[in-house]
Amino acid sequence: FVLATQNPLEQEGTYPLPEAQLDRFFFKIYVNYPSYDEEIAIMKSITGATRATLAPVLAREEIMALQQLVRRVPVADHVFHYAANLVRMTRPHEAKAPDFIKNWLAYGAGPRASLNLILAAKARATLRGRFHAAIEDIQAVAPPVLRHRLGTNFAAQSTGVRTDEIVRRLLEAVPADEKLYNA
């Protein structure tokens, strides 16, 4: 289990991870600055004399059980097909890839992205009290699952196109109609 942070302001002495290593991260999540009230609370908690007390929230066995619960969440075939289609359409050499993919990406997401879309969709459905993963779950988790798995080319970089914009457009371009995937 690895968590990593990236500070976009200070790059000296740090280097971007190779694509193969980035692909091993489940999500890439952007964390914005805290709100005003949150920043005040942070200042008070860090500069004060009181120390935070840590208490376990879940035992190891409970975490393992939750992981197994998520893996047991059913996924209909059309959701698998949608996830696979979404990932395949990120690959610029794929015949059916949209033109903006071919114009902006040097490489797309690999099979690990498909696996992570499904697992993340199952977890999201579970957290929302649903007993199955749906296309809406795939769409919700697509940005953090895909954003670090897409390699933009010079055309995208020179015009300021970021991977989140590409994922947003891809979600609009790839049909989510269940009937298309139940054939």
OpenMM code with the backbone's topology and positions (N, CA, C; nanometers):
from openmm import Vec3, app, unit

residues = "PHE VAL LEU ALA THR GLN ASN PRO LEU GLU GLN GLU GLY THR TYR PRO LEU PRO GLU ALA GLN LEU ASP ARG PHE PHE PHE LYS ILE TYR VAL ASN TYR PRO SER TYR ASP GLU GLU ILE ALA ILE MET LYS SER ILE THR GLY ALA THR ARG ALA THR LEU ALA PRO VAL LEU ALA ARG GLU GLU ILE MET ALA LEU GLN GLN LEU VAL ARG ARG VAL PRO VAL ALA ASP HIS VAL PHE HIS TYR ALA ALA ASN LEU VAL ARG MET THR ARG PRO HIS GLU ALA LYS ALA PRO ASP PHE ILE LYS ASN TRP LEU ALA TYR GLY ALA GLY PRO ARG ALA SER LEU ASN LEU ILE LEU ALA ALA LYS ALA ARG ALA THR LEU ARG GLY ARG PHE HIS ALA ALA ILE GLU ASP ILE GLN ALA VAL ALA PRO PRO VAL LEU ARG HIS ARG LEU GLY THR ASN PHE ALA ALA GLN SER THR GLY VAL ARG THR ASP GLU ILE VAL ARG ARG LEU LEU GLU ALA VAL PRO ALA ASP GLU LYS LEU TYR ASN ALA".split()
positions = [
    Vec3(0.0858, -0.1169, 0.0000),
    Vec3(0.0000, 0.0000, 0.0000),
    Vec3(0.0897, 0.1223, 0.0000),
    Vec3(0.0759, 0.2059, -0.1005),
    Vec3(0.1620, 0.3229, -0.1134),
    Vec3(0.0775, 0.4467, -0.1375),
    Vec3(0.1072, 0.5518, -0.0624),
    Vec3(0.0518, 0.6833, -0.0880),
    Vec3(0.1688, 0.7725, -0.1256),
    Vec3(0.1495, 0.8577, -0.2231),
    Vec3(0.2559, 0.9494, -0.2626),
    Vec3(0.1968, 1.0875, -0.2791),
    Vec3(0.2787, 1.1872, -0.2516),
    Vec3(0.2344, 1.3248, -0.2731),
    Vec3(0.3224, 1.3875, -0.3791),
    Vec3(0.2679, 1.4846, -0.4455),
    Vec3(0.3408, 1.5548, -0.5494),
    Vec3(0.3156, 1.7026, -0.5312),
    Vec3(0.4205, 1.7797, -0.5154),
    Vec3(0.4083, 1.9235, -0.5022),
    Vec3(0.4422, 1.9852, -0.6366),
    Vec3(0.3449, 2.0422, -0.7050),
    Vec3(0.3706, 2.0944, -0.8395),
    Vec3(0.4583, 2.2196, -0.8411),
    Vec3(0.4845, 2.2781, -0.7251),
    Vec3(0.5613, 2.4022, -0.7213),
    Vec3(0.7110, 2.3784, -0.7095),
    Vec3(0.7518, 2.2697, -0.6484),
    Vec3(0.8936, 2.2459, -0.6222),
    Vec3(0.9370, 2.1176, -0.6923),
    Vec3(0.9984, 2.1296, -0.8076),
    Vec3(1.0368, 2.0121, -0.8842),
    Vec3(1.1861, 1.9819, -0.8782),
    Vec3(1.2669, 2.0760, -0.8272),
    Vec3(1.4103, 2.0544, -0.8238),
    Vec3(1.4432, 1.9363, -0.7336),
    Vec3(1.5187, 1.8442, -0.7882),
    Vec3(1.5587, 1.7267, -0.7112),
    Vec3(1.4561, 1.6147, -0.7138),
    Vec3(1.3423, 1.6365, -0.7771),
    Vec3(1.2430, 1.5299, -0.7928),
    Vec3(1.2182, 1.5095, -0.9413),
    Vec3(1.1775, 1.3913, -0.9763),
    Vec3(1.1579, 1.3591, -1.1166),
    Vec3(1.0233, 1.2887, -1.1329),
    Vec3(0.9581, 1.3113, -1.2450),
    Vec3(0.8311, 1.2422, -1.2681),
    Vec3(0.8517, 1.0905, -1.2720),
    Vec3(0.7527, 1.0182, -1.2234),
    Vec3(0.7600, 0.8725, -1.2288),
    Vec3(0.7407, 0.8250, -1.3728),
    Vec3(0.8057, 0.7157, -1.4091),
    Vec3(0.7806, 0.6572, -1.5414),
    Vec3(0.6362, 0.6083, -1.5511),
    Vec3(0.5867, 0.6000, -1.6730),
    Vec3(0.4472, 0.5605, -1.6968),
    Vec3(0.4142, 0.4263, -1.6317),
    Vec3(0.5075, 0.3313, -1.6377),
    Vec3(0.4818, 0.1983, -1.5796),
    Vec3(0.4609, 0.2064, -1.4291),
    Vec3(0.5317, 0.2957, -1.3615),
    Vec3(0.5118, 0.3109, -1.2175),
    Vec3(0.3843, 0.3877, -1.1879),
    Vec3(0.3541, 0.4914, -1.2662),
    Vec3(0.2301, 0.5661, -1.2459),
    Vec3(0.1086, 0.4753, -1.2582),
    Vec3(0.1156, 0.3803, -1.3495),
    Vec3(0.0037, 0.2902, -1.3754),
    Vec3(-0.0297, 0.2043, -1.2540),
    Vec3(0.0638, 0.1900, -1.1623),
    Vec3(0.0400, 0.1080, -1.0441),
    Vec3(-0.0353, 0.1811, -0.9347),
    Vec3(-0.0515, 0.3103, -0.9489),
    Vec3(-0.1318, 0.3856, -0.8540),
    Vec3(-0.2779, 0.3746, -0.8947),
    Vec3(-0.3619, 0.3383, -0.8003),
    Vec3(-0.5045, 0.3189, -0.8261),
    Vec3(-0.5694, 0.4493, -0.8718),
    Vec3(-0.5486, 0.5564, -0.7953),
    Vec3(-0.6078, 0.6873, -0.8221),
    Vec3(-0.5003, 0.7944, -0.8247),
    Vec3(-0.5281, 0.9001, -0.8956),
    Vec3(-0.4549, 1.0258, -0.8802),
    Vec3(-0.5608, 1.1279, -0.8410),
    Vec3(-0.5510, 1.1752, -0.7175),
    Vec3(-0.6516, 1.2652, -0.6632),
    Vec3(-0.5901, 1.4022, -0.6431),
    Vec3(-0.6588, 1.5043, -0.6909),
    Vec3(-0.6159, 1.6413, -0.6684),
    Vec3(-0.6743, 1.6904, -0.5369),
    Vec3(-0.5906, 1.7469, -0.4532),
    Vec3(-0.6347, 1.8020, -0.3259),
    Vec3(-0.6145, 1.9525, -0.3327),
    Vec3(-0.7228, 2.0266, -0.3243),
    Vec3(-0.7160, 2.1721, -0.3294),
    Vec3(-0.6725, 2.2288, -0.1954),
    Vec3(-0.6463, 2.3594, -0.1949),
    Vec3(-0.6153, 2.4271, -0.0702),
    Vec3(-0.7339, 2.4144, 0.0251),
    Vec3(-0.7069, 2.4162, 0.1562),
    Vec3(-0.8186, 2.4099, 0.2516),
    Vec3(-0.9009, 2.5392, 0.2485),
    Vec3(-1.0259, 2.5281, 0.2958),
    Vec3(-1.1095, 2.6470, 0.3092),
    Vec3(-1.0504, 2.7350, 0.4187),
    Vec3(-1.1011, 2.8545, 0.4306),
    Vec3(-1.0525, 2.9470, 0.5335),
    Vec3(-1.0653, 2.8850, 0.6729),
    Vec3(-1.1848, 2.8319, 0.7031),
    Vec3(-1.2080, 2.7716, 0.8350),
    Vec3(-1.1185, 2.6497, 0.8581),
    Vec3(-1.0993, 2.5696, 0.7540),
    Vec3(-1.0110, 2.4537, 0.7665),
    Vec3(-0.8673, 2.4979, 0.7933),
    Vec3(-0.8252, 2.6043, 0.7260),
    Vec3(-0.6889, 2.6524, 0.7466),
    Vec3(-0.6686, 2.7029, 0.8900),
    Vec3(-0.7680, 2.7711, 0.9444),
    Vec3(-0.7612, 2.8158, 1.0842),
    Vec3(-0.7511, 2.6948, 1.1767),
    Vec3(-0.8343, 2.5930, 1.1519),
    Vec3(-0.8321, 2.4721, 1.2349),
    Vec3(-0.6965, 2.4023, 1.2260),
    Vec3(-0.6377, 2.3984, 1.1071),
    Vec3(-0.5051, 2.3375, 1.0897),
    Vec3(-0.4020, 2.4149, 1.1710),
    Vec3(-0.4057, 2.5476, 1.1602),
    Vec3(-0.3102, 2.6294, 1.2355),
    Vec3(-0.3231, 2.6044, 1.3854),
    Vec3(-0.4449, 2.6016, 1.4347),
    Vec3(-0.4663, 2.5805, 1.5780),
    Vec3(-0.4180, 2.4429, 1.6219),
    Vec3(-0.4450, 2.3414, 1.5410),
    Vec3(-0.4088, 2.2057, 1.5817),
    Vec3(-0.2585, 2.1816, 1.5740),
    Vec3(-0.1919, 2.2432, 1.4796),
    Vec3(-0.0487, 2.2183, 1.4625),
    Vec3(0.0368, 2.3049, 1.5551),
    Vec3(-0.0063, 2.4277, 1.5814),
    Vec3(0.0769, 2.5183, 1.6608),
    Vec3(0.0447, 2.5128, 1.8099),
    Vec3(-0.0553, 2.4381, 1.8490),
    Vec3(-0.0925, 2.4283, 1.9899),
    Vec3(-0.0111, 2.3232, 2.0629),
    Vec3(-0.0295, 2.3183, 2.1932),
    Vec3(0.0457, 2.2257, 2.2767),
    Vec3(-0.0211, 2.0887, 2.2865),
    Vec3(-0.1485, 2.0806, 2.2537),
    Vec3(-0.2173, 1.9525, 2.2656),
    Vec3(-0.1766, 1.8604, 2.1513),
    Vec3(-0.1674, 1.7362, 2.1844),
    Vec3(-0.1313, 1.6363, 2.0846),
    Vec3(-0.2548, 1.5545, 2.0503),
    Vec3(-0.2674, 1.5259, 1.9252),
    Vec3(-0.3799, 1.4440, 1.8804),
    Vec3(-0.3624, 1.3014, 1.9307),
    Vec3(-0.4718, 1.2431, 1.9700),
    Vec3(-0.4673, 1.1025, 2.0097),
    Vec3(-0.5231, 1.0209, 1.8948),
    Vec3(-0.4505, 0.9205, 1.8608),
    Vec3(-0.4909, 0.8339, 1.7507),
    Vec3(-0.5555, 0.7083, 1.8063),
    Vec3(-0.6610, 0.6676, 1.7416),
    Vec3(-0.7289, 0.5444, 1.7804),
    Vec3(-0.7637, 0.4677, 1.6541),
    Vec3(-0.7470, 0.3383, 1.6547),
    Vec3(-0.7812, 0.2600, 1.5363),
    Vec3(-0.9296, 0.2746, 1.5014),
    Vec3(-0.9560, 0.2813, 1.3735),
    Vec3(-1.0936, 0.2897, 1.3262),
    Vec3(-1.1424, 0.1512, 1.2860),
    Vec3(-1.0543, 0.0765, 1.2226),
    Vec3(-1.0863, -0.0591, 1.1799),
    Vec3(-0.9697, -0.1512, 1.2125),
    Vec3(-1.0013, -0.2720, 1.2462),
    Vec3(-0.8978, -0.3740, 1.2668),
    Vec3(-0.8596, -0.4323, 1.1315),
    Vec3(-0.7439, -0.4962, 1.1268),
    Vec3(-0.6957, -0.5575, 1.0026),
    Vec3(-0.8010, -0.6512, 0.9430),
    Vec3(-0.8625, -0.7312, 1.0279),
    Vec3(-0.9624, -0.8282, 0.9810),
    Vec3(-1.0826, -0.7578, 0.9184),
    Vec3(-1.1213, -0.6453, 0.9765),
    Vec3(-1.2346, -0.5694, 0.9221),
    Vec3(-1.2006, -0.5113, 0.7851),
    Vec3(-1.0790, -0.4635, 0.7696),
    Vec3(-1.0357, -0.4100, 0.6396),
    Vec3(-1.0366, -0.5201, 0.5352),
    Vec3(-0.9848, -0.6349, 0.5711),
    Vec3(-0.9823, -0.7493, 0.4785),
    Vec3(-1.1246, -0.7910, 0.4416),
    Vec3(-1.2146, -0.7915, 0.5380),
    Vec3(-1.3540, -0.8289, 0.5115),
    Vec3(-1.4200, -0.7278, 0.4174),
    Vec3(-1.3927, -0.5991, 0.4377),
    Vec3(-1.4483, -0.4968, 0.3489),
    Vec3(-1.3941, -0.5103, 0.2073),
    Vec3(-1.2657, -0.5421, 0.1953),
    Vec3(-1.2081, -0.5629, 0.0628),
    Vec3(-1.2770, -0.6793, -0.0074),
    Vec3(-1.3031, -0.7859, 0.0653),
    Vec3(-1.3716, -0.9011, 0.0065),
    Vec3(-1.5170, -0.8680, -0.0272),
    Vec3(-1.5804, -0.7879, 0.0571),
    Vec3(-1.7173, -0.7453, 0.0293),
    Vec3(-1.7238, -0.6697, -0.1031),
    Vec3(-1.6318, -0.5782, -0.1227),
    Vec3(-1.6293, -0.5002, -0.2475),
    Vec3(-1.6099, -0.5930, -0.3665),
    Vec3(-1.5231, -0.6896, -0.3551),
    Vec3(-1.4980, -0.7813, -0.4668),
    Vec3(-1.6213, -0.8672, -0.4993),
    Vec3(-1.7109, -0.8844, -0.4038),
    Vec3(-1.8317, -0.9649, -0.4279),
    Vec3(-1.9465, -0.8846, -0.4877),
    Vec3(-1.9304, -0.7540, -0.4987),
    Vec3(-2.0366, -0.6709, -0.5571),
    Vec3(-2.0538, -0.7100, -0.7039),
    Vec3(-2.1748, -0.7438, -0.7446),
    Vec3(-2.1953, -0.7849, -0.8831),
    Vec3(-2.1848, -0.6675, -0.9815),
    Vec3(-2.1399, -0.7016, -1.1009),
    Vec3(-2.1289, -0.6061, -1.2106),
    Vec3(-2.1925, -0.6712, -1.3327),
    Vec3(-2.2900, -0.6047, -1.3907),
    Vec3(-2.3552, -0.6570, -1.5105),
    Vec3(-2.2588, -0.6507, -1.6289),
    Vec3(-2.2811, -0.7389, -1.7238),
    Vec3(-2.1931, -0.7448, -1.8406),
    Vec3(-2.1843, -0.6106, -1.9137),
    Vec3(-2.2960, -0.5376, -1.9236),
    Vec3(-2.2908, -0.4118, -1.9980),
    Vec3(-2.1997, -0.3095, -1.9297),
    Vec3(-2.1836, -0.3193, -1.7970),
    Vec3(-2.0938, -0.2284, -1.7249),
    Vec3(-1.9485, -0.2669, -1.7540),
    Vec3(-1.9195, -0.3977, -1.7575),
    Vec3(-1.7857, -0.4419, -1.7974),
    Vec3(-1.7528, -0.3922, -1.9382),
    Vec3(-1.8479, -0.4069, -2.0283),
    Vec3(-1.8260, -0.3642, -2.1673),
    Vec3(-1.8051, -0.2133, -2.1762),
    Vec3(-1.8829, -0.1382, -2.1003),
    Vec3(-1.8666, 0.0078, -2.1003),
    Vec3(-1.7282, 0.0467, -2.0496),
    Vec3(-1.6843, -0.0133, -1.9391),
    Vec3(-1.5524, 0.0176, -1.8832),
    Vec3(-1.4419, -0.0177, -1.9829),
    Vec3(-1.4516, -0.1339, -2.0445),
    Vec3(-1.3507, -0.1741, -2.1429),
    Vec3(-1.3504, -0.0796, -2.2620),
    Vec3(-1.4675, -0.0435, -2.3083),
    Vec3(-1.4778, 0.0470, -2.4224),
    Vec3(-1.4188, 0.1834, -2.3880),
    Vec3(-1.4485, 0.2328, -2.2689),
    Vec3(-1.3961, 0.3624, -2.2250),
    Vec3(-1.2431, 0.3605, -2.2243),
    Vec3(-1.1848, 0.2570, -2.1677),
    Vec3(-1.0388, 0.2481, -2.1617),
    Vec3(-0.9796, 0.2302, -2.3011),
    Vec3(-1.0378, 0.1455, -2.3814),
    Vec3(-0.9840, 0.1217, -2.5163),
    Vec3(-0.9873, 0.2490, -2.6008),
    Vec3(-1.0872, 0.3336, -2.5779),
    Vec3(-1.0977, 0.4570, -2.6554),
    Vec3(-0.9924, 0.5610, -2.6159),
    Vec3(-0.9151, 0.5342, -2.5078),
    Vec3(-0.8053, 0.6248, -2.4714),
    Vec3(-0.6806, 0.5966, -2.5543),
    Vec3(-0.6799, 0.4897, -2.6280),
    Vec3(-0.5602, 0.4482, -2.7025),
    Vec3(-0.5628, 0.5088, -2.8425),
    Vec3(-0.4680, 0.5984, -2.8711),
    Vec3(-0.4717, 0.6714, -2.9982),
    Vec3(-0.4627, 0.5824, -3.1221),
    Vec3(-0.4084, 0.4623, -3.1089),
    Vec3(-0.3965, 0.3742, -3.2254),
    Vec3(-0.5181, 0.2828, -3.2416),
    Vec3(-0.6128, 0.2934, -3.1508),
    Vec3(-0.7380, 0.2162, -3.1618),
    Vec3(-0.8198, 0.2757, -3.2770),
    Vec3(-0.8657, 0.1928, -3.3666),
    Vec3(-0.9353, 0.2412, -3.4865),
    Vec3(-1.0553, 0.3294, -3.4546),
    Vec3(-1.1320, 0.2938, -3.3499),
    Vec3(-1.2536, 0.3686, -3.3182),
    Vec3(-1.2309, 0.4826, -3.2197),
    Vec3(-1.1063, 0.5085, -3.1826),
    Vec3(-1.0783, 0.6176, -3.0880),
    Vec3(-1.1219, 0.7506, -3.1478),
    Vec3(-1.1815, 0.8373, -3.0668),
    Vec3(-1.2236, 0.9691, -3.1173),
    Vec3(-1.1034, 1.0500, -3.1676),
    Vec3(-1.1296, 1.1423, -3.2583),
    Vec3(-1.0226, 1.2242, -3.3156),
    Vec3(-0.9450, 1.3009, -3.2096),
    Vec3(-1.0129, 1.3527, -3.1059),
    Vec3(-0.9403, 1.4298, -3.0048),
    Vec3(-0.8402, 1.3420, -2.9303),
    Vec3(-0.8682, 1.2132, -2.9165),
    Vec3(-0.7733, 1.1200, -2.8549),
    Vec3(-0.6516, 1.1053, -2.9456),
    Vec3(-0.6763, 1.0848, -3.0741),
    Vec3(-0.5665, 1.0693, -3.1696),
    Vec3(-0.4834, 1.1964, -3.1801),
    Vec3(-0.5477, 1.3103, -3.1618),
    Vec3(-0.4772, 1.4381, -3.1731),
    Vec3(-0.4013, 1.4768, -3.0471),
    Vec3(-0.4447, 1.4309, -2.9293),
    Vec3(-0.3883, 1.4802, -2.8037),
    Vec3(-0.3090, 1.3787, -2.7224),
    Vec3(-0.3225, 1.2501, -2.7519),
    Vec3(-0.2541, 1.1513, -2.6681),
    Vec3(-0.1426, 1.0788, -2.7430),
    Vec3(-0.0316, 1.0613, -2.6738),
    Vec3(0.0775, 0.9793, -2.7254),
    Vec3(0.0517, 0.8327, -2.6914),
    Vec3(-0.0095, 0.8084, -2.5744),
    Vec3(-0.0465, 0.6733, -2.5350),
    Vec3(-0.1676, 0.6808, -2.4425),
    Vec3(-0.2405, 0.5701, -2.4392),
    Vec3(-0.3606, 0.5638, -2.3565),
    Vec3(-0.3431, 0.4681, -2.2406),
    Vec3(-0.4528, 0.4385, -2.1752),
    Vec3(-0.4530, 0.3543, -2.0551),
    Vec3(-0.4455, 0.2067, -2.0926),
    Vec3(-0.3822, 0.1310, -2.0059),
    Vec3(-0.3697, -0.0128, -2.0250),
    Vec3(-0.4775, -0.0897, -1.9511),
    Vec3(-0.4680, -0.2224, -1.9535),
    Vec3(-0.5696, -0.3067, -1.8898),
    Vec3(-0.5856, -0.2824, -1.7393),
    Vec3(-0.4804, -0.2392, -1.6699),
    Vec3(-0.4925, -0.2119, -1.5272),
    Vec3(-0.5977, -0.1035, -1.5020),
    Vec3(-0.6134, -0.0100, -1.5958),
    Vec3(-0.7154, 0.0943, -1.5816),
    Vec3(-0.8555, 0.0329, -1.5820),
    Vec3(-0.8776, -0.0659, -1.6675),
    Vec3(-1.0081, -0.1338, -1.6714),
    Vec3(-1.0370, -0.2030, -1.5385),
    Vec3(-0.9364, -0.2717, -1.4868),
    Vec3(-0.9531, -0.3407, -1.3585),
    Vec3(-0.9855, -0.2410, -1.2476),
    Vec3(-0.9124, -0.1304, -1.2446),
    Vec3(-0.9337, -0.0320, -1.1390),
    Vec3(-1.0661, 0.0411, -1.1538),
    Vec3(-1.1114, 0.0626, -1.2762),
    Vec3(-1.2448, 0.1221, -1.2956),
    Vec3(-1.3520, 0.0335, -1.2322),
    Vec3(-1.3419, -0.0963, -1.2559),
    Vec3(-1.4419, -0.1896, -1.2020),
    Vec3(-1.4344, -0.1949, -1.0494),
    Vec3(-1.3143, -0.2101, -0.9944),
    Vec3(-1.3018, -0.2167, -0.8480),
    Vec3(-1.3473, -0.0874, -0.7813),
    Vec3(-1.3097, 0.0254, -0.8389),
    Vec3(-1.3510, 0.1542, -0.7813),
    Vec3(-1.5020, 0.1728, -0.7924),
    Vec3(-1.5602, 0.1289, -0.9028),
    Vec3(-1.7058, 0.1383, -0.9198),
    Vec3(-1.7772, 0.0509, -0.8169),
    Vec3(-1.7239, -0.0686, -0.7915),
    Vec3(-1.7819, -0.1559, -0.6897),
    Vec3(-1.7753, -0.0909, -0.5522),
    Vec3(-1.6607, -0.0318, -0.5195),
    Vec3(-1.6450, 0.0344, -0.3897),
    Vec3(-1.7399, 0.1531, -0.3778),
    Vec3(-1.7521, 0.2317, -0.4842),
    Vec3(-1.8420, 0.3475, -0.4821),
    Vec3(-1.9867, 0.3023, -0.4610),
    Vec3(-2.0270, 0.1993, -0.5316),
    Vec3(-2.1635, 0.1480, -0.5156),
    Vec3(-2.1866, 0.1031, -0.3711),
    Vec3(-2.0896, 0.0337, -0.3144),
    Vec3(-2.1006, -0.0131, -0.1763),
    Vec3(-2.1139, 0.1045, -0.0798),
    Vec3(-2.0303, 0.2050, -0.0982),
    Vec3(-2.0351, 0.3220, -0.0107),
    Vec3(-2.1677, 0.3968, -0.0212),
    Vec3(-2.2357, 0.3824, -0.1334),
    Vec3(-2.3652, 0.4478, -0.1536),
    Vec3(-2.4828, 0.3558, -0.1194),
    Vec3(-2.4517, 0.2389, -0.0626),
    Vec3(-2.5569, 0.1487, -0.0170),
    Vec3(-2.6246, 0.0714, -0.1281),
    Vec3(-2.5598, 0.0622, -0.2439),
    Vec3(-2.6184, -0.0142, -0.3540),
    Vec3(-2.5503, -0.1505, -0.3636),
    Vec3(-2.6220, -0.2457, -0.4163),
    Vec3(-2.5731, -0.3835, -0.4206),
    Vec3(-2.5191, -0.4240, -0.5564),
    Vec3(-2.4968, -0.3270, -0.6449),
    Vec3(-2.4369, -0.3557, -0.7756),
    Vec3(-2.3689, -0.2287, -0.8276),
    Vec3(-2.2665, -0.2475, -0.9083),
    Vec3(-2.1979, -0.1340, -0.9711),
    Vec3(-2.2690, -0.1013, -1.1021),
    Vec3(-2.2771, 0.0271, -1.1314),
    Vec3(-2.3478, 0.0729, -1.2510),
    Vec3(-2.2570, 0.1624, -1.3353),
    Vec3(-2.3030, 0.1942, -1.4533),
    Vec3(-2.2277, 0.2822, -1.5426),
    Vec3(-2.2012, 0.4166, -1.4757),
    Vec3(-2.2953, 0.4673, -1.3989),
    Vec3(-2.2752, 0.5959, -1.3297),
    Vec3(-2.1567, 0.5882, -1.2338),
    Vec3(-2.1304, 0.4715, -1.1765),
    Vec3(-2.0145, 0.4547, -1.0888),
    Vec3(-1.8846, 0.4601, -1.1695),
    Vec3(-1.8857, 0.3952, -1.2852),
    Vec3(-1.7682, 0.4009, -1.3743),
    Vec3(-1.7399, 0.5458, -1.4123),
    Vec3(-1.8427, 0.6189, -1.4482),
    Vec3(-1.8253, 0.7585, -1.4898),
    Vec3(-1.7725, 0.8443, -1.3748),
    Vec3(-1.8180, 0.8180, -1.2542),
    Vec3(-1.7757, 0.8974, -1.1385),
    Vec3(-1.6291, 0.8737, -1.1030),
    Vec3(-1.5814, 0.7514, -1.1185),
    Vec3(-1.4434, 0.7204, -1.0801),
    Vec3(-1.3453, 0.7326, -1.1959),
    Vec3(-1.3947, 0.7561, -1.3158),
    Vec3(-1.3062, 0.7624, -1.4333),
    Vec3(-1.1968, 0.8692, -1.4215),
    Vec3(-1.2265, 0.9919, -1.3789),
    Vec3(-1.1162, 1.0907, -1.3732),
    Vec3(-0.9991, 1.0495, -1.2836),
    Vec3(-1.0212, 1.0111, -1.1564),
    Vec3(-0.9038, 0.9740, -1.0767),
    Vec3(-0.8366, 0.8439, -1.1207),
    Vec3(-0.9112, 0.7561, -1.1869),
    Vec3(-0.8512, 0.6313, -1.2350),
    Vec3(-0.7711, 0.6542, -1.3631),
    Vec3(-0.8179, 0.7433, -1.4499),
    Vec3(-0.7551, 0.7587, -1.5813),
    Vec3(-0.6543, 0.8725, -1.5928),
    Vec3(-0.6689, 0.9785, -1.5142),
    Vec3(-0.5903, 1.1018, -1.5371),
    Vec3(-0.4399, 1.0801, -1.5405),
    Vec3(-0.3871, 0.9870, -1.4645),
    Vec3(-0.2429, 0.9639, -1.4624),
    Vec3(-0.1996, 0.8512, -1.5547),
    Vec3(-0.2932, 0.7969, -1.6289),
    Vec3(-0.2622, 0.6872, -1.7203),
    Vec3(-0.2634, 0.7311, -1.8666),
    Vec3(-0.2887, 0.8575, -1.8910),
    Vec3(-0.2936, 0.9100, -2.0266),
    Vec3(-0.1713, 0.9972, -2.0506),
    Vec3(-0.1021, 0.9718, -2.1591),
    Vec3(0.0164, 1.0507, -2.1926),
    Vec3(-0.0153, 1.1504, -2.3019),
    Vec3(-0.0190, 1.2769, -2.2648),
    Vec3(-0.0479, 1.3799, -2.3651),
    Vec3(0.0730, 1.4001, -2.4556),
    Vec3(0.0456, 1.4387, -2.5799),
    Vec3(0.1522, 1.4663, -2.6751),
    Vec3(0.1799, 1.6175, -2.6797),
    Vec3(0.2689, 1.6575, -2.7672),
    Vec3(0.3063, 1.7986, -2.7754),
    Vec3(0.1872, 1.8864, -2.8123),
    Vec3(0.1007, 1.8376, -2.9009),
    Vec3(-0.0151, 1.9179, -2.9428),
    Vec3(-0.1028, 1.9532, -2.8229),
    Vec3(-0.1262, 1.8585, -2.7353),
    Vec3(-0.2072, 1.8843, -2.6160),
    Vec3(-0.1317, 1.9735, -2.5184),
    Vec3(-0.0065, 1.9428, -2.4947),
    Vec3(0.0727, 2.0194, -2.3985),
    Vec3(0.0890, 2.1649, -2.4419),
    Vec3(0.1105, 2.1856, -2.5698),
    Vec3(0.1351, 2.3225, -2.6181),
    Vec3(0.0101, 2.4084, -2.6149),
    Vec3(-0.1061, 2.3464, -2.6122),
    Vec3(-0.2314, 2.4231, -2.6056),
    Vec3(-0.2955, 2.4175, -2.4675),
    Vec3(-0.2261, 2.3562, -2.3718),
    Vec3(-0.2753, 2.3531, -2.2347),
    Vec3(-0.3856, 2.2535, -2.2078),
    Vec3(-0.4031, 2.1544, -2.2945),
    Vec3(-0.5060, 2.0527, -2.2727),
    Vec3(-0.4546, 1.9538, -2.1690),
    Vec3(-0.5310, 1.9380, -2.0622),
    Vec3(-0.4933, 1.8486, -1.9524),
    Vec3(-0.5727, 1.7184, -1.9622),
    Vec3(-0.5227, 1.6167, -1.8951),
    Vec3(-0.5883, 1.4862, -1.9047),
    Vec3(-0.7307, 1.4882, -1.8487),
    Vec3(-0.7593, 1.5724, -1.7505),
    Vec3(-0.8969, 1.5790, -1.6998),
    Vec3(-0.9939, 1.6257, -1.8080),
    Vec3(-0.9509, 1.7172, -1.8919),
    Vec3(-1.0354, 1.7632, -2.0027),
    Vec3(-1.0554, 1.6501, -2.1025),
    Vec3(-0.9520, 1.5733, -2.1258),
    Vec3(-0.9627, 1.4604, -2.2191),
    Vec3(-1.0588, 1.3557, -2.1635),
    Vec3(-1.0487, 1.3254, -2.0346),
    Vec3(-1.1399, 1.2276, -1.9730),
    Vec3(-1.2834, 1.2796, -1.9781),
    Vec3(-1.3033, 1.4078, -1.9497),
    Vec3(-1.4384, 1.4659, -1.9560),
    Vec3(-1.4970, 1.4496, -2.0962),
    Vec3(-1.4184, 1.4818, -2.1968),
    Vec3(-1.4665, 1.4684, -2.3351),
    Vec3(-1.4897, 1.3225, -2.3717),
    Vec3(-1.4059, 1.2344, -2.3217),
    Vec3(-1.4217, 1.0917, -2.3491),
    Vec3(-1.5522, 1.0402, -2.2894),
    Vec3(-1.5845, 1.0839, -2.1681),
    Vec3(-1.7100, 1.0419, -2.1054),
    Vec3(-1.8307, 1.0900, -2.1854),
    Vec3(-1.8173, 1.2039, -2.2504),
    Vec3(-1.9250, 1.2533, -2.3368),
    Vec3(-1.9301, 1.1769, -2.4685),
    Vec3(-1.8157, 1.1315, -2.5164),
    Vec3(-1.8083, 1.0682, -2.6486),
    Vec3(-1.8434, 0.9199, -2.6486),
    Vec3(-1.8116, 0.8519, -2.5400),
    Vec3(-1.8368, 0.7072, -2.5351),
    Vec3(-1.9795, 0.6839, -2.4878),
    Vec3(-2.0598, 0.6185, -2.5710),
    Vec3(-2.2008, 0.5978, -2.5339),
    Vec3(-2.2156, 0.5144, -2.4072),
    Vec3(-2.3083, 0.5557, -2.3224),
    Vec3(-2.3321, 0.4849, -2.1975),
    Vec3(-2.4627, 0.4057, -2.2026),
    Vec3(-2.5217, 0.3949, -2.3183),
    Vec3(-2.6492, 0.3260, -2.3326),
    Vec3(-2.6308, 0.1760, -2.3126),
    Vec3(-2.6951, 0.1247, -2.2124),
    Vec3(-2.6858, -0.0161, -2.1753),
    Vec3(-2.7195, -0.1081, -2.2936),
    Vec3(-2.8138, -0.0673, -2.3765),
    Vec3(-2.8575, -0.1525, -2.4889),
    Vec3(-2.7457, -0.1775, -2.5882),
    Vec3(-2.6512, -0.0828, -2.6005),
    Vec3(-2.5401, -0.1001, -2.6941),
    Vec3(-2.4459, -0.2123, -2.6497),
    Vec3(-2.4411, -0.2374, -2.5199),
    Vec3(-2.3466, -0.3342, -2.4667),
    Vec3(-2.4119, -0.4678, -2.4330),
    Vec3(-2.5401, -0.4790, -2.4556),
    Vec3(-2.6100, -0.6054, -2.4276),
    Vec3(-2.6378, -0.6850, -2.5530),
    Vec3(-2.5723, -0.6527, -2.6603),
    Vec3(-2.5973, -0.7216, -2.7873),
    Vec3(-2.5408, -0.8612, -2.7894),
] * unit.nanometer
topology = app.Topology()
chain = topology.addChain("A")
for resn in residues:
    res = topology.addResidue(resn, chain)
    for name in ("N", "CA", "C"):
        topology.addAtom(name, app.Element.getBySymbol(name[0]), res)
